[in-house]
Structures are given as structure tokens and as C-alpha cells.
Amino acid sequence: MEQNKKDFGFGCMRLPTLEQDNPASFDYEKINALFDTFLAQGFTYFDTAYTYHGYHAEEAVRHALVERHPREAYQLATKLPLRDFKDSEDLEKIFNEQLANCGVEFFDYYLLHNMGTNVYEKCRKYNAFGFAAQKKAEGKIRQLGMSFHDTPELLDEILGQYAGILDFIQLQVNYADWEQPNVQSRCCLEIARKYGKPVTVMEPCKGGTLVNLPEEAEKLMRACAPDASNASWALRFAASQPEVTRVLSGMNTVEQVLDNTAAFADFKPLNEDELAVIQEVTRIIEANTAVPCTGCAYCTHGCPKNIAIPQYFALYNNITRTTGSFSSQAVYYNNTALTHGKASECIGCKQCEKACPQHLPITEHLKAVAAKFEAGSSFPSRR
């Protein structure tokens, strides 16, 4: 795809809900408006997954998209949950369930989800790659890919084995993670280039981190481009990479949809001056972010203490930034701890760390959170 012909997709990991603690309480009035606006701007790609929103996102996409628009009006991508399947028979069961969840007869794009060291051997044992390739041969998948959260070395190993059946790769690419050792966006892109695989980008705004920037960073961007949003800078950075053909973004307001799609309606790669600004903004972010969490919440699935890990990390990051207010963040922490485990209740099983796409030392970070928010605090009993 030409440099100025980059596609843009709607990521459905964080759809609007009516209740903060109920991921299945979808606000369909808002979601319908978001999807309709996105389509009206000329974009058609929607990305969901079996596990999003507590295993309910595919159903939400069916109600808001599939049941309201003709099949030729959109492209639908979903993902095989590599942590969830037990054996070869389970692969078939889950795939058929996904077709029913989404209300479609085929998927335009289908991905092996969150490929990494923790699931690769299981995928080899039960031939998950071959299973997906067979579904493509049957016409139930049009394009087969893999979303990947691990080292460039493992990506190289996997593509060395399975590049022949994978049409594309989905990678986490953003300027904050460009050289970060736990993500290595640049190096993973280089591996994709080595095998000639087009890349779809996830987390271009790093879960909102690159939208809610430190004031010093925002001033630099405004001085360079007064009318450009923080999100548009992040989206353009990801799309400026030669290997990238599509960038995904989760959007919760119509204004966000209009702003994000505008960046791709007449896409222009970042120039040298803008890249210099990005480099300085990255430095500022690194100095102001204690825990580089994207808020995906994979870590919370099956936590024996029901600890609200992403919420606690977000609160902790807020108070470590110069604009953070401890008193207000402490109120949110205490309120969340009424219905969830406190950070100090972590038993160190590290199930969360095995699931974390960012490979964060979550148990150690939780100790820091507990020390910050729980020292001298009196917590009411949880309901």
C-alpha cells in the first residue's frame, strides 16, 4: 500500500458501557452513533476479539454493526483466544461460537490472538496455525493474521515457521514503545519487513497514554502544530512506518471518531521537524510514567483476589505526574477497593504477569501502589 494510502480501523476493546464495573453493559445508543459515524467517513474495518469486554464484545459488534448494516458495508476482524482453548476440538467449538456471536458466515480477517511465549508451544501442539489455515481454505476466513506481544526473536522464530500461511501481523506500535525493551516496536517492525508481512497497528495511543500527555509535552506539540490533537500525532507516527498498512484506534465519542478519521482521510507522514518533536515528547513521557500499563485488563482475568490492577496503575501514574492530585486519586482508590481486592492483597501467584502483553513486573508494581495508597489508610469493608 502506498505511503499516503493507509487504512484506519475501529478497535472494539474499550466500547462505551453504562456501568463502569460491568463490561457487558453496552451503551448501544453511543456505540451505534460511533459505528455509523465511522462508516460515514468512508472507513469499514472493525476489530474485535472473543475475550474483549468479558467475552461479550463480539455480541456487541453483532448488535451495533452486523444487524444494522449490509455485509458488504464493513470488514470484520476477530481473534482466536490462545489462552482459552484446551485442545483441537476446542478450536472448532470456539470458532463456531464466534461465527454465531458475530452473526456472520465468514470473517474478513481472523487472528491468532496475543501470540507469545506463554501460548506458542500450545499452539504448535494442537496445530492452531493449521486449524486457522483450514478455515481459510474453507472460505470462512478471508485474511489470516496473528496479533503479537513478545520479543522480536520469538516473532522471527514464528514467522520462520509459519510466514507462508499468515497474510499479515498485528503489532503494538507507538512512539513511546519504539525502543522500550518490554515491547520493542521498531525491532518487531523490522522482523515483519524481513518476511514481507504487512502490519496492522494496535495500541497506537498506548491505551490513552499518548492522548493524556504531560503539560510540557503538549506545549511542544501545540507550538509545532496548533490545531493537531495529541491522538493525531500518535496515529500519524504509527501510520508513517513503511510496513504499516492499517492503524486501529478505540474511540468513545463521535468527536474522537471525526478527529481520528481526519488524520487518514488525507494522510501525511510525519516530517523531520515533527519527528524531532515526537522524540522530545517521548523523553518527557518516560520521565513522567511510573508504570507503562495500557489498561487492556488481560491481567485481571482469573485474579484470585479480584484486584483492579489497571485502575490502580492508572491512579498511581496520575499521582507520579506533576499534575497529579494525591487526595482525589486516593478517593478513587478507596472507592475501587470497596468492590475489588486492594493492591496489598496480591498473593504473588503471577498469573497476571503471564497474561500481560507488556511483560510488566505487576506484582512489584502492586507493592509500590500499596505503599503509596494504603499507608495509614483505613479501608471500609468490601461489599
Buried (B, 14 or more C-beta within 10 A) or exposed (E): EEEEEBBBBBBBBBBBBEEEEEBBEBBBEBBBBBBBBBBEBEBBBBBBBBBBBEBBBBBBBBBBBBEBBEEEEBBBBBBBBBBBBEEEEEBBEBBEEBBEBBBBEBBBBBBBBBBBEBBBEBBBEBEBBBBBBBBBEEEBBBBBBBBBBBBBEBBBBBBEEBBEBBBBBBBBBBBBBBEBEBBBBBBBBBBBBBBEBBBBBBBBBBBBBBBBBBEBBBEBBEEBBEEBBBBBBBBBBBBBBEBBBBBBBBBBEBEBBBBBBBBBEEBEBBEEEBEEBBEEBBEBBEEBBBBBBBBBBBBBBEBEBEBBBBBBBBBBBBBBBEEBEEEEBBEBBBEBBEEBBBBBBBEEEEBBBBBBBBBBEBBEBBBBBBEBBBEEEEEEEEE
